[in-house]
Amino acid sequence: MQGMRFAFFYALAPLSALFLGCAELPDDLAPAPASDTAPAARASRVAVQPVVRECPADLPMDAYNINDARIDEDGRLSMLVQYGGGCREHEFTLCWDGGFMESYPVQTRLVLHHDGNGDMCRALPTVELRFDLRELEKGYKDAYGDDSGQIVLRLDGYDHTIPFSF
């Protein structure tokens, strides 16, 4: 019986640490229900942000991991991003310097900036971010004069390239 008490205690200890990690977990950062749905299928619930051309040099660069990135059925970049925190609102900005690397197809570099707003909590939330790529499409059309094309996206901190066709 004593062994069962210890097993029960050790099973509950990590759960209590999760709930006590922050004084209060905001509703918008509460864990989402478990789902095996791909990011693209859930995308309609996530606000779409623009890609920012030529971001200021002083944007915060707090730590994060890109777990997955792909172009969704609407032609937008959808990313699953994990970061440390959980008690404050976090802000993400996807930046593009406006240039293309000459290759076939052309490539471009994107940098995701993360501002954790001083959040010192220890949870590891995962969020879905969606970005409108029309700025890249417009830049391509202005540079190459073509109405359609393909750009290979290179996200800093992500080991895979992402083909974007329009």
C-alpha positions in Angstrom: 0.0 0.0 0.0 2.9 2.4 0.8 4.3 1.8 -2.7 1.1 2.8 -4.2 1.0 6.1 -2.3 4.5 6.9 -3.5 3.5 6.1 -7.1 0.4 8.2 -6.8 2.4 11.1 -5.4 5.0 10.9 -8.1 2.3 10.8 -10.8 0.7 13.9 -9.4 3.8 15.9 -8.8 4.5 16.9 -12.5 0.8 17.8 -12.9 0.8 20.1 -9.9 4.0 21.8 -11.2 2.3 22.4 -14.5 -0.7 24.1 -12.7 1.5 26.0 -10.3 4.1 27.2 -12.9 2.3 30.5 -13.4 0.1 32.5 -11.0 -2.6 32.6 -13.6 -2.9 31.1 -17.1 -4.8 33.5 -19.5 -7.7 31.9 -21.4 -6.1 32.5 -24.8 -3.0 30.6 -23.7 -4.8 27.6 -22.2 -3.9 24.3 -23.8 -6.0 23.5 -26.8 -7.8 20.1 -26.9 -5.7 17.3 -28.3 -6.1 16.9 -32.0 -4.4 15.0 -34.7 -5.6 17.5 -37.3 -2.8 19.0 -39.4 -2.0 22.8 -39.0 -3.6 23.6 -42.4 -6.9 22.0 -41.4 -7.1 24.1 -38.2 -5.9 27.3 -39.9 -9.4 28.9 -40.2 -9.4 29.7 -36.5 -6.0 31.5 -36.5 -5.6 35.2 -37.3 -3.5 35.8 -40.4 -0.7 38.3 -40.1 1.2 40.1 -42.9 4.8 39.5 -43.7 6.7 42.7 -42.7 9.1 44.0 -45.3 12.4 45.3 -43.9 11.8 45.1 -40.1 13.6 47.4 -37.7 16.8 46.0 -36.4 15.7 46.4 -32.8 12.9 43.8 -32.9 13.1 41.4 -29.9 14.5 37.9 -30.6 13.3 35.7 -27.7 13.8 32.0 -28.0 11.3 29.7 -29.9 11.3 26.5 -31.9 9.5 26.0 -35.2 8.0 22.5 -35.0 6.3 22.6 -38.4 5.9 25.0 -41.3 4.0 24.6 -44.6 1.9 26.4 -47.1 -1.8 25.8 -46.3 -4.6 25.4 -48.8 -5.2 29.2 -48.9 -1.6 29.9 -49.9 -0.5 31.2 -46.5 2.5 30.2 -44.4 1.3 28.2 -41.4 3.7 27.4 -38.6 3.6 25.6 -35.3 5.8 27.4 -32.9 6.8 26.5 -29.3 8.2 28.9 -26.8 8.8 29.2 -23.0 6.3 31.2 -21.0 2.6 30.9 -20.7 1.7 33.8 -18.4 1.9 36.8 -20.8 0.9 37.6 -24.4 3.7 36.8 -26.9 4.1 38.7 -30.2 5.5 37.2 -33.4 6.6 39.2 -36.5 7.7 37.5 -39.7 10.3 39.7 -41.5 11.5 39.7 -45.1 14.4 41.8 -46.4 12.8 42.2 -49.8 15.5 40.3 -51.6 15.7 37.0 -53.6 18.6 34.6 -53.9 19.1 33.8 -57.6 18.6 30.1 -58.2 15.9 28.1 -59.9 13.5 28.5 -58.3 14.5 31.7 -56.5 14.9 31.5 -52.8 14.3 34.0 -50.0 15.1 34.2 -46.3 12.4 34.9 -43.7 13.1 35.6 -40.0 10.5 35.1 -37.3 11.0 37.6 -34.4 9.5 36.7 -31.0 8.7 39.1 -28.2 7.9 37.3 -25.0 7.2 40.5 -23.2 9.3 39.4 -20.2 7.3 36.2 -19.6 9.3 34.2 -17.1 6.8 31.3 -16.7 8.1 27.8 -17.5 5.3 26.3 -19.6 6.0 25.4 -23.2 3.0 26.5 -25.2 2.7 25.6 -28.8 0.8 28.1 -31.1 -0.1 28.2 -34.7 0.9 31.3 -36.6 -0.3 32.1 -40.1 1.2 34.7 -42.5 -0.1 36.2 -45.7 2.6 35.9 -48.4 1.2 38.4 -50.8 4.1 40.8 -50.1 6.5 38.1 -51.3 4.3 37.4 -54.4 4.2 41.2 -55.2 8.0 41.4 -54.8 8.5 38.5 -57.1 6.2 40.0 -59.7 7.9 43.4 -59.5 11.4 41.8 -59.8 10.7 39.2 -62.5 7.6 40.5 -64.4 5.9 37.1 -64.2 2.3 36.7 -62.9 3.1 33.2 -61.5 6.1 31.6 -60.1 7.7 29.7 -57.3 9.8 30.9 -54.3 11.6 28.6 -52.0 11.2 29.9 -48.4 14.1 29.6 -46.0 13.0 30.2 -42.4 15.8 31.0 -40.0 15.8 28.3 -37.3 13.9 25.7 -39.4 15.9 22.9 -41.1 13.5 22.5 -44.1 12.8 24.6 -47.1 9.2 25.4 -48.0 8.1 25.8 -51.7 5.6 28.6 -52.3 3.9 28.6 -55.7 1.4 31.2 -56.9 
